Amino acid sequence: MRGVSIVYKSPSLEVGTARNLLVAAWNETPTVADMVGLTSAARALNRPYPKGSGLINLVLRGTPKFTDEVRAAFVKVNSDPMAFSLGSARVLLVGGMAAVAVRAFLNTVSLVSKRVRPVRTFLGVAEAAEWLAPKLSVGGLAWSAAEVEGVASPYVAAAPEAR
């Protein structure tokens, strides 16, 4: 992906960074190893960007079947005060009941973790980019919505099933 450094890759998840933005592109239900990879990437991103980072979480496809271990790992990364402190945009590009299940799961994780940070769910990358860009800019790096969308869009284009 243009301008993105891939920091973790598995069959179900690809994680990349571009400046203080972390992109997580989900192709299947995550494993515990995926959650470890995501957590490591989030922590590593904080070293060069101590003023904060953000996340655009792209749910491209997959069946939402989360094990107890994965649920616990989601809560752990979501509870980390340094992870995605500037904001997290969740983009659900799966349809139907899968989108409902993923949204319910992520909302539950947010409630259980009791973490206060900007989080919002979207059905499209453009709207997510518009919301996330000003939050990323608070971290000291100027971002436009077009730049955020430019980082995320290739992942969507590479996933033909995503709407």
GROMACS elastic network, one bead per residue, 0.5 to 0.9 nm:
[ bonds ]
;  ai    aj funct       b0    kb
    1     4     6  0.55072   500
    1     5     6  0.78413   500
    1     6     6  0.82764   500
    1    16     6  0.86267   500
    1   151     6  0.73474   500
    1   152     6  0.85984   500
    1   154     6  0.62058   500
    1   155     6  0.74205   500
    2     5     6  0.85009   500
    2   150     6  0.81612   500
    2   151     6  0.68719   500
    2   154     6  0.79267   500
    3    17     6  0.83165   500
    3    18     6  0.61189   500
    3    19     6  0.88264   500
    3   150     6  0.89013   500
    3   151     6  0.68770   500
    4    16     6  0.56895   500
    4    17     6  0.53301   500
    4    19     6  0.84351   500
    4    22     6  0.89921   500
    4    23     6  0.85310   500
    4   151     6  0.68692   500
    5    15     6  0.85007   500
    5    16     6  0.51889   500
    5    17     6  0.52327   500
    5    18     6  0.65075   500
    6     9     6  0.73026   500
    6    14     6  0.72845   500
    6    15     6  0.59153   500
    6    17     6  0.65551   500
    7    14     6  0.79259   500
    7    15     6  0.57495   500
    7    16     6  0.53453   500
    7    17     6  0.71552   500
    7    37     6  0.82169   500
    7    38     6  0.89020   500
    7    41     6  0.65998   500
    8    13     6  0.77154   500
    8    14     6  0.57483   500
    8    15     6  0.50168   500
    8    16     6  0.69413   500
    8    34     6  0.82059   500
    8    37     6  0.59697   500
    8    38     6  0.74343   500
    8    41     6  0.74901   500
    9    12     6  0.79363   500
    9    13     6  0.58114   500
    9    15     6  0.62897   500
    9    16     6  0.86762   500
    9    34     6  0.82303   500
    9    37     6  0.82290   500
   10    13     6  0.52352   500
   10    14     6  0.62600   500
   10    33     6  0.88975   500
   10    34     6  0.72395   500
   11    14     6  0.78908   500
   11    26     6  0.89615   500
   11    27     6  0.72264   500
   11    28     6  0.76367   500
   12    25     6  0.83095   500
   12    26     6  0.57824   500
   12    29     6  0.64815   500
   12    30     6  0.60102   500
   12    31     6  0.78835   500
   12    34     6  0.76767   500
   12    62     6  0.83536   500
   13    24     6  0.68400   500
   13    25     6  0.56497   500
   13    27     6  0.59511   500
   13    28     6  0.71542   500
   13    29     6  0.84875   500
   13    30     6  0.69054   500
   13    31     6  0.89854   500
   13    34     6  0.65465   500
   13    38     6  0.88062   500
   14    23     6  0.79831   500
   14    24     6  0.58774   500
   14    25     6  0.52435   500
   14    26     6  0.67373   500
   14    27     6  0.82874   500
   14    34     6  0.87498   500
   14    38     6  0.89166   500
   15    22     6  0.70209   500
   15    23     6  0.55725   500
   15    25     6  0.64203   500
   15    26     6  0.87662   500
   15    37     6  0.79815   500
   15    38     6  0.67972   500
   15    41     6  0.75306   500
   16    21     6  0.83925   500
   16    22     6  0.58124   500
   16    23     6  0.51528   500
   16    24     6  0.66799   500
   16    25     6  0.85431   500
   16    41     6  0.81929   500
   17    20     6  0.70908   500
   17    21     6  0.56302   500
   17    23     6  0.60415   500
   17    24     6  0.88815   500
   17    41     6  0.82781   500
   17    45     6  0.77246   500
   18    21     6  0.52634   500
   18    22     6  0.65561   500
   18    23     6  0.79713   500
   18   151     6  0.74214   500
   19    22     6  0.81312   500
   19    45     6  0.84161   500
   19    48     6  0.88080   500
   19    49     6  0.81152   500
   19    53     6  0.85747   500
   19   141     6  0.80788   500
   20    45     6  0.67760   500
   20    46     6  0.80483   500
   20    48     6  0.82789   500
   20    49     6  0.61964   500
   20    52     6  0.71135   500
   20    54     6  0.64775   500
   20    55     6  0.87159   500
   20   136     6  0.71068   500
   20   139     6  0.77060   500
   20   141     6  0.77480   500
   21    45     6  0.82568   500
   21    53     6  0.57489   500
   21    55     6  0.57401   500
   21    56     6  0.74186   500
   21    84     6  0.84008   500
   21   136     6  0.73154   500
   21   148     6  0.82673   500
   22    41     6  0.78883   500
   22    42     6  0.72557   500
   22    45     6  0.77668   500
   22    53     6  0.73931   500
   22    54     6  0.61523   500
   22    56     6  0.64238   500
   22    57     6  0.82889   500
   22    84     6  0.81340   500
   23    54     6  0.86524   500
   23    55     6  0.58539   500
   23    56     6  0.50607   500
   23    57     6  0.60650   500
   23    58     6  0.74300   500
   23   151     6  0.80093   500
   23   152     6  0.69480   500
   24    38     6  0.77182   500
   24    55     6  0.73910   500
   24    56     6  0.64032   500
   24    58     6  0.59029   500
   24    59     6  0.81982   500
   25    56     6  0.84539   500
   25    57     6  0.62920   500
   25    59     6  0.61364   500
   25    60     6  0.66727   500
   25   152     6  0.86340   500
   25   155     6  0.67429   500
   25   156     6  0.84050   500
   26    29     6  0.73218   500
   26    30     6  0.75077   500
   26    57     6  0.77636   500
   26    58     6  0.60482   500
   26    60     6  0.56509   500
   26    61     6  0.67626   500
   26    62     6  0.76646   500
   27    30     6  0.84633   500
   27    58     6  0.88550   500
   27    59     6  0.68626   500
   27    60     6  0.55271   500
   27    62     6  0.55594   500
   27   159     6  0.81618   500
   28    59     6  0.83488   500
   28    60     6  0.80792   500
   28    61     6  0.60076   500
   28    63     6  0.62806   500
   28    64     6  0.76660   500
   29    61     6  0.86281   500
   29    62     6  0.58975   500
   29    63     6  0.60220   500
   29    64     6  0.55664   500
   29    65     6  0.62332   500
   29    66     6  0.66869   500
   30    33     6  0.79384   500
   30    34     6  0.56779   500
   30    35     6  0.69148   500
   30    64     6  0.87645   500
   30    65     6  0.87297   500
   30    66     6  0.74654   500
   30    70     6  0.71190   500
   31    34     6  0.50516   500
   31    35     6  0.64983   500
   31    36     6  0.87657   500
   31    66     6  0.83298   500
   31    67     6  0.82404   500
   31    69     6  0.84794   500
   31    70     6  0.62423   500
   32    35     6  0.50664   500
   32    36     6  0.62823   500
   32    37     6  0.86469   500
   32    67     6  0.87736   500
   32    69     6  0.65687   500
   32    70     6  0.52852   500
   32    71     6  0.89482   500
   32    73     6  0.68854   500
   33    36     6  0.50166   500
   33    37     6  0.61868   500
   33    38     6  0.86448   500
   33    70     6  0.89468   500
   34    38     6  0.61412   500
   34    39     6  0.85503   500
   34    70     6  0.88549   500
   35    39     6  0.60292   500
   35    40     6  0.84569   500
   35    70     6  0.70710   500
   35    73     6  0.60790   500
   35    74     6  0.68588   500
   35    77     6  0.79612   500
   36    39     6  0.51073   500
   36    40     6  0.60498   500
   36    41     6  0.85191   500
   36    73     6  0.76648   500
   36    77     6  0.88167   500
   37    40     6  0.51625   500
   37    41     6  0.61316   500
   37    42     6  0.86273   500
   38    41     6  0.51221   500
   38    42     6  0.61868   500
   38    43     6  0.87148   500
   38    77     6  0.81406   500
   39    42     6  0.50991   500
   39    43     6  0.62638   500
   39    44     6  0.85848   500
   39    73     6  0.87066   500
   39    76     6  0.86305   500
   39    77     6  0.58225   500
   39    80     6  0.89753   500
   39    83     6  0.78942   500
   40    43     6  0.52017   500
   40    44     6  0.60522   500
   40    45     6  0.85574   500
   41    44     6  0.50697   500
   41    45     6  0.61046   500
   41    46     6  0.88017   500
   42    45     6  0.52253   500
   42    46     6  0.66387   500
   42    53     6  0.82169   500
   42    55     6  0.88041   500
   42    77     6  0.84586   500
   42    82     6  0.80133   500
   42    83     6  0.55145   500
   42    84     6  0.71351   500
   43    46     6  0.53257   500
   43    47     6  0.71569   500
   43    82     6  0.72473   500
   43    83     6  0.65822   500
   44    47     6  0.56564   500
   44    48     6  0.78196   500
   45    48     6  0.61655   500
   45    49     6  0.63523   500
   45    50     6  0.84250   500
   45    52     6  0.86163   500
   45    53     6  0.71841   500
   45    83     6  0.86146   500
   46    50     6  0.52300   500
   46    51     6  0.79147   500
   46    52     6  0.64982   500
   46    53     6  0.68096   500
   46    82     6  0.70088   500
   46    83     6  0.75826   500
   46    84     6  0.87218   500
   47    50     6  0.59017   500
   48    51     6  0.89500   500
   49    52     6  0.57218   500
   49    53     6  0.67521   500
   49   139     6  0.75625   500
   49   140     6  0.87599   500
   50    53     6  0.80167   500
   50    82     6  0.86343   500
   50   139     6  0.81439   500
   51    85     6  0.86186   500
   51    86     6  0.85690   500
   51   138     6  0.80090   500
   51   140     6  0.70299   500
   52    82     6  0.72560   500
   52    83     6  0.79946   500
   52    84     6  0.67146   500
   52    85     6  0.54868   500
   52    86     6  0.57024   500
   52    87     6  0.89782   500
   52   136     6  0.78425   500
   52   138     6  0.81703   500
   52   139     6  0.52978   500
   52   140     6  0.86415   500
   53    82     6  0.82406   500
   53    83     6  0.71330   500
   53    85     6  0.58322   500
   53    86     6  0.54338   500
   53    87     6  0.73832   500
   53   135     6  0.89091   500
   53   136     6  0.65379   500
   53   139     6  0.68194   500
   54    83     6  0.78186   500
   54    85     6  0.64077   500
   54    86     6  0.51272   500
   54    88     6  0.56626   500
   54    89     6  0.80727   500
   54   132     6  0.77061   500
   54   135     6  0.77379   500
   54   136     6  0.60910   500
   55    83     6  0.86495   500
   55    84     6  0.57431   500
   55    85     6  0.89352   500
   55    86     6  0.83175   500
   55    87     6  0.64467   500
   55    89     6  0.61197   500
   55    90     6  0.80946   500
   55   132     6  0.84396   500
   56    87     6  0.86092   500
   56    88     6  0.59336   500
   56    90     6  0.60127   500
   56    91     6  0.71973   500
   56   125     6  0.88234   500
   56   128     6  0.77552   500
   56   129     6  0.82595   500
   56   132     6  0.80407   500
   56   148     6  0.86577   500
   56   152     6  0.75866   500
   57    88     6  0.72540   500
   57    89     6  0.60259   500
   57    91     6  0.58887   500
   57    92     6  0.82740   500
   58    89     6  0.84564   500
   58    90     6  0.63108   500
   58    92     6  0.63591   500
   58    93     6  0.70948   500
   58   125     6  0.83426   500
   58   152     6  0.79642   500
   58   155     6  0.81341   500
   58   156     6  0.79660   500
   59    62     6  0.79647   500
   59    90     6  0.76504   500
   59    91     6  0.60966   500
   59    92     6  0.50217   500
   59    93     6  0.56312   500
   59    94     6  0.65597   500
   59    99     6  0.86566   500
   59   102     6  0.84605   500
   59   162     6  0.83533   500
   60    91     6  0.83991   500
   60    92     6  0.69548   500
   60    93     6  0.51140   500
   60    94     6  0.58250   500
   60   155     6  0.83477   500
   60   156     6  0.68854   500
   60   159     6  0.65797   500
   60   160     6  0.88889   500
   60   161     6  0.73978   500
   60   162     6  0.51371   500
   60   163     6  0.81713   500
   61    92     6  0.88055   500
   61    93     6  0.70933   500
   61    94     6  0.54373   500
   61    95     6  0.86549   500
   61    98     6  0.86107   500
   61   159     6  0.79324   500
   61   161     6  0.68319   500
   61   162     6  0.63288   500
   62    65     6  0.89135   500
   62    94     6  0.77346   500
   62    98     6  0.78400   500
   63    98     6  0.64759   500
   63   102     6  0.89539   500
   64    98     6  0.62939   500
   64    99     6  0.85966   500
   64   101     6  0.65463   500
   64   102     6  0.61767   500
   64   105     6  0.86739   500
   65   101     6  0.89737   500
   66    69     6  0.80854   500
   66    70     6  0.60092   500
   66    71     6  0.63057   500
   66   105     6  0.86496   500
   67    70     6  0.52022   500
   67    71     6  0.62231   500
   67    72     6  0.86807   500
   68    71     6  0.50222   500
   68    72     6  0.62070   500
   68    73     6  0.86290   500
   69    72     6  0.51555   500
   69    73     6  0.62324   500
   69    74     6  0.87118   500
   70    74     6  0.61428   500
   70    75     6  0.86366   500
   71    74     6  0.51330   500
   71    75     6  0.63517   500
   71    76     6  0.86853   500
   71   105     6  0.85962   500
   71   109     6  0.76284   500
   72    75     6  0.51257   500
   72    76     6  0.61831   500
   72    77     6  0.88555   500
   72   109     6  0.87978   500
   73    77     6  0.63277   500
   73    78     6  0.84556   500
   74    77     6  0.54171   500
   74    78     6  0.59995   500
   74    79     6  0.84609   500
   74   106     6  0.85517   500
   74   109     6  0.67603   500
   74   113     6  0.89329   500
   75    78     6  0.50226   500
   75    79     6  0.59272   500
   75    80     6  0.86751   500
   75   109     6  0.55456   500
   75   110     6  0.75083   500
   75   112     6  0.69810   500
   75   113     6  0.55065   500
   76    79     6  0.51490   500
   76    80     6  0.64394   500
   76   113     6  0.74540   500
   77    80     6  0.52265   500
   77    81     6  0.87001   500
   77    83     6  0.69012   500
   77   113     6  0.88901   500
   78    81     6  0.79087   500
   78    83     6  0.71178   500
   78    84     6  0.85304   500
   78   109     6  0.73365   500
   78   110     6  0.69204   500
   78   113     6  0.62144   500
   78   114     6  0.87221   500
   78   115     6  0.69759   500
   79    82     6  0.87585   500
   79    83     6  0.80567   500
   79   110     6  0.83499   500
   79   112     6  0.87498   500
   79   113     6  0.50448   500
   79   114     6  0.70751   500
   79   115     6  0.56071   500
   79   116     6  0.89610   500
   80    83     6  0.54748   500
   80    84     6  0.86463   500
   80    85     6  0.88817   500
   80   113     6  0.88419   500
   80   115     6  0.80256   500
   81    84     6  0.79816   500
   81    85     6  0.65910   500
   81   115     6  0.74348   500
   81   116     6  0.86490   500
   81   117     6  0.87652   500
   82    85     6  0.57002   500
   83    86     6  0.86192   500
   84    87     6  0.55486   500
   84    88     6  0.62276   500
   84   117     6  0.80807   500
   85    88     6  0.80397   500
   85   116     6  0.87792   500
   85   117     6  0.61078   500
   85   118     6  0.78817   500
   86   117     6  0.69029   500
   86   118     6  0.68172   500
   86   132     6  0.85108   500
   86   135     6  0.56299   500
   86   136     6  0.60264   500
   86   137     6  0.88067   500
   86   138     6  0.73959   500
   86   139     6  0.71735   500
   87   117     6  0.60061   500
   87   119     6  0.57006   500
   87   120     6  0.83065   500
   87   132     6  0.68196   500
   87   135     6  0.64240   500
   87   136     6  0.74676   500
   88   117     6  0.78932   500
   88   118     6  0.62981   500
   88   120     6  0.66531   500
   88   121     6  0.85716   500
   88   132     6  0.74744   500
   89   118     6  0.83538   500
   89   119     6  0.59076   500
   89   120     6  0.52739   500
   89   121     6  0.59401   500
   89   122     6  0.71659   500
   89   128     6  0.58607   500
   89   129     6  0.80423   500
   89   131     6  0.78840   500
   89   132     6  0.65778   500
   90   103     6  0.87356   500
   90   106     6  0.87667   500
   90   119     6  0.75525   500
   90   120     6  0.61452   500
   90   122     6  0.59550   500
   90   123     6  0.83487   500
   90   128     6  0.75256   500
   91   120     6  0.86493   500
   91   121     6  0.58860   500
   91   123     6  0.54714   500
   91   124     6  0.60507   500
   91   125     6  0.64313   500
   91   128     6  0.68803   500
   92    95     6  0.77747   500
   92    99     6  0.61949   500
   92   102     6  0.79173   500
   92   103     6  0.78285   500
   92   121     6  0.72837   500
   92   122     6  0.62274   500
   92   123     6  0.51560   500
   92   124     6  0.72353   500
   92   125     6  0.89724   500
   92   162     6  0.88696   500
   93    99     6  0.75868   500
   93   122     6  0.86547   500
   93   123     6  0.60867   500
   93   124     6  0.69585   500
   93   125     6  0.87616   500
   93   156     6  0.83232   500
   93   161     6  0.86577   500
   93   162     6  0.52038   500
   93   163     6  0.55144   500
   94    97     6  0.87283   500
   94    98     6  0.63544   500
   94    99     6  0.54546   500
   94   123     6  0.86687   500
   94   161     6  0.80043   500
   94   162     6  0.59576   500
   94   163     6  0.68363   500
   95    98     6  0.60022   500
   95    99     6  0.52306   500
   95   100     6  0.81143   500
   95   162     6  0.83411   500
   95   163     6  0.77737   500
   96    99     6  0.56328   500
   96   100     6  0.67135   500
   96   101     6  0.89402   500
   97   101     6  0.60301   500
   97   102     6  0.85124   500
   98   101     6  0.51227   500
   98   102     6  0.61274   500
   98   103     6  0.85204   500
   99   102     6  0.51837   500
   99   103     6  0.60178   500
   99   104     6  0.84904   500
  100   103     6  0.52085   500
  100   104     6  0.61147   500
  100   105     6  0.85717   500
  101   104     6  0.51561   500
  101   105     6  0.60900   500
  101   106     6  0.86428   500
  102   105     6  0.50508   500
  102   106     6  0.61099   500
  102   107     6  0.84662   500
  103   106     6  0.52628   500
  103   107     6  0.60250   500
  103   108     6  0.84876   500
  103   121     6  0.76773   500
  104   107     6  0.51724   500
  104   108     6  0.60960   500
  104   109     6  0.86320   500
  105   108     6  0.51525   500
  105   109     6  0.62546   500
  105   110     6  0.87576   500
  106   110     6  0.62581   500
  106   111     6  0.87161   500
  107   110     6  0.50738   500
  107   111     6  0.63018   500
  107   112     6  0.86862   500
  108   111     6  0.50796   500
  108   112     6  0.60787   500
  108   113     6  0.84799   500
  109   112     6  0.51906   500
  109   113     6  0.60061   500
  109   114     6  0.85884   500
  110   113     6  0.53357   500
  110   114     6  0.63349   500
  110   115     6  0.67112   500
  110   116     6  0.86299   500
  110   119     6  0.85953   500
  111   114     6  0.53448   500
  111   115     6  0.76484   500
  112   115     6  0.82710   500
  113   116     6  0.88807   500
  116   119     6  0.86461   500
  118   135     6  0.85358   500
  120   128     6  0.80859   500
  120   131     6  0.85434   500
  121   128     6  0.77622   500
  122   125     6  0.74053   500
  122   127     6  0.67685   500
  122   128     6  0.59370   500
  123   127     6  0.78767   500
  123   128     6  0.81334   500
  123   163     6  0.89504   500
  124   127     6  0.57903   500
  124   128     6  0.65018   500
  124   129     6  0.88276   500
  124   163     6  0.84992   500
  125   128     6  0.50609   500
  125   129     6  0.59830   500
  125   130     6  0.85795   500
  125   148     6  0.87169   500
  125   149     6  0.62410   500
  125   152     6  0.71488   500
  125   153     6  0.70722   500
  125   156     6  0.85654   500
  126   129     6  0.51284   500
  126   130     6  0.62323   500
  126   131     6  0.87574   500
  126   145     6  0.74286   500
  126   146     6  0.79782   500
  126   148     6  0.85456   500
  126   149     6  0.60133   500
  126   153     6  0.88272   500
  127   130     6  0.51285   500
  127   131     6  0.63531   500
  127   132     6  0.86426   500
  127   145     6  0.85863   500
  127   149     6  0.89675   500
  128   131     6  0.51983   500
  128   132     6  0.59888   500
  128   133     6  0.84779   500
  128   145     6  0.83928   500
  128   148     6  0.86107   500
  128   149     6  0.81220   500
  129   132     6  0.50833   500
  129   133     6  0.57799   500
  129   144     6  0.80239   500
  129   146     6  0.71745   500
  129   147     6  0.80635   500
  129   148     6  0.52744   500
  129   149     6  0.54227   500
  129   152     6  0.85532   500
  130   133     6  0.58214   500
  130   134     6  0.76882   500
  130   144     6  0.77196   500
  130   146     6  0.79437   500
  130   148     6  0.81056   500
  130   149     6  0.83309   500
  131   134     6  0.67992   500
  131   135     6  0.74569   500
  131   145     6  0.77223   500
  132   135     6  0.52702   500
  132   136     6  0.62768   500
  132   137     6  0.87593   500
  132   143     6  0.88452   500
  132   144     6  0.89749   500
  132   145     6  0.74420   500
  132   148     6  0.77467   500
  133   136     6  0.52285   500
  133   137     6  0.62932   500
  133   142     6  0.81005   500
  133   143     6  0.52162   500
  133   144     6  0.54209   500
  133   145     6  0.52048   500
  133   146     6  0.85883   500
  133   147     6  0.81012   500
  133   148     6  0.64429   500
  134   138     6  0.66315   500
  134   142     6  0.79899   500
  134   143     6  0.67456   500
  134   144     6  0.73591   500
  134   145     6  0.80497   500
  135   138     6  0.53755   500
  135   139     6  0.74633   500
  135   143     6  0.86831   500
  136   139     6  0.55513   500
  136   140     6  0.77672   500
  136   141     6  0.69467   500
  136   142     6  0.74487   500
  136   143     6  0.65065   500
  137   140     6  0.55300   500
  137   143     6  0.54767   500
  137   144     6  0.83731   500
  138   141     6  0.71204   500
  138   142     6  0.80013   500
  139   142     6  0.83502   500
  143   146     6  0.82595   500
  143   147     6  0.63407   500
  143   148     6  0.70219   500
  144   147     6  0.51901   500
  144   148     6  0.65145   500
  144   149     6  0.86278   500
  145   148     6  0.51969   500
  145   149     6  0.60642   500
  145   150     6  0.84189   500
  146   149     6  0.50231   500
  146   150     6  0.59003   500
  146   151     6  0.86498   500
  147   151     6  0.63173   500
  147   152     6  0.87656   500
  148   151     6  0.52273   500
  148   152     6  0.63825   500
  148   153     6  0.85411   500
  149   152     6  0.51308   500
  149   153     6  0.56457   500
  149   154     6  0.88830   500
  150   153     6  0.54749   500
  150   154     6  0.72550   500
  151   154     6  0.68566   500
  151   155     6  0.81996   500
  152   155     6  0.57700   500
  152   156     6  0.69898   500
  153   156     6  0.51203   500
  153   157     6  0.61916   500
  153   158     6  0.86224   500
  154   158     6  0.60732   500
  154   159     6  0.87036   500
  155   158     6  0.51546   500
  155   159     6  0.65216   500
  156   159     6  0.52063   500
  156   160     6  0.74585   500
  156   161     6  0.88852   500
  156   162     6  0.64506   500
  156   163     6  0.81748   500
  157   160     6  0.64580   500
  157   162     6  0.81138   500
  158   162     6  0.88556   500
  159   162     6  0.56196   500
  159   163     6  0.88033   500
  160   163     6  0.77147   500
